[in-house]
Amino acid sequence: MRQLQKLLIKFGCGAFGSFLLLALRGIPPLPGIGPDVGHLWVGIGFVVSGGLITLIWQVGDEQPIRSFIFGLTWPPLIAALTR
């Protein structure tokens, strides 16, 4: 149970970092995503992927602030790679 709590905190920090950046900056246009996919669903995808990638890349890191910072860097990294 304790391990699940740690994973949820890490996921939440990463997802919140992605959400905060998304709320402040917005999503740049992404190639390959048609007009039928709404801005809301792309935003949800960024937030969830920020949390999941934080879980994967921050294995063994116990500091929530580093997970938050990683979540902040995730959407700009994706935007830079897809331009």
PyMOL commands that set and color helices and strands:
alter all, ss='L'
color gray80, all
select helices_A, chain A and resi 2-25+39-57+64-82
alter helices_A, ss='H'
color red, helices_A
deselect
rebuild
show_as cartoon
